[in-house]
Amino acid sequence: MTGLQEHLHGLWLPLVTPFRDGALDERSLRRLTRHYIGQAVDGFILAATSGEGMTLRDAELEHLVAIVRDEMASGHSRLPICLGLSGADTSRLKARLDETADWPIDGYLIASPYYLRPSQRGLLAHFEALADHAAWPLALYNIPYRTSVNITNQTLLRLAEHPNIIGLKDCGANREQSIALLRDRPADFRVLTGEDANYFEALSDGADGGIVLSAHLETATFAAVYAELKHGNHDAALACWHEVTELTRLLFTEPSPAPAKYWLWRTGLIDSPEVRLPMVEVGSELAAQLDREIERRMKVAA
């Protein structure tokens, strides 16, 4: 079992990437990192969907990783980091694996190739080629509503046999497929849900954890859902879950991560709610809803 396999469970945070005036906002990124290494999170995903990774330039991506790891070192934290990579060209992704091989990361989260809609044989060959080439272990990212291709369980189970493929971020949006995978997977193949609204359901079905954007807010409560279920306290876990279910709806009312960035800006964790085109900041109606929910939760906490 690799070091990342041992840590690929619990609550992982797909960290947003703060921007200001078009540039990576280092000050906000350091503040975010300091805040969350003090929370009950088990690892970070950088530069994936929530981190707007497809809009980051190569130099920004490297700087992002370096800043997060530097803040971790300052805080005496060694939480694992997975770097999000995506693309539809296997050879280009292999080149990116080479370019990032000596970065201070622990593994990769790699999405299915988008737009081309390869066959299952093509997906198998694609991920095996990457896993053969990578210096760090891979977690796969199955999100067919973004990539237009689903990795079937038959393919996933074949890929799980590869020693450098250690897990899955499951955004398949098919509970039947997820349950079957959890039943049939090898014991050391980790499955984490990436569907915020299905976090409790997936954990109850046997998932090893979640990669949850909504856990930027009420982090301790999301962590408690996992901890209580792990200890068999279903009712306590459900009570915690009821405290945050509205967040998982509200934060995806408009395309993510704009709502979460707005919340983090309004509560002072980042200096701007800025996103990069083609993403846009939240509209006035949602902003008002978020403001009301922030105010309500602040009153409850007071």
Secondary structure, DSSP 8 states (H G I E B T S, - for coil): --HHHHH--EEEEE----EETTEE-HHHHHHHHHHHHTSS--EEEESSTTTTGGG--HHHHHHHHHHHHHHHHHTT----EEEEE--S-HHHHHHHHHHTTTSS-SEEEEE---SS---HHHHHHHHHHHHHH-SS-EEEEE-HHHHS----HHHHHHHTTSTTEEEEEE----HHHHHHHHHHS-TT-EEEE--GGGHHHHHHHT--EEE-GGGGSSHHHHHHHHHHHHTT-HHHHHHHHHHHHHHHHHTTSSSTTHHHHHHHHHTTSSS-----TTS----HHHHHHHHHHHHHHHHHH-
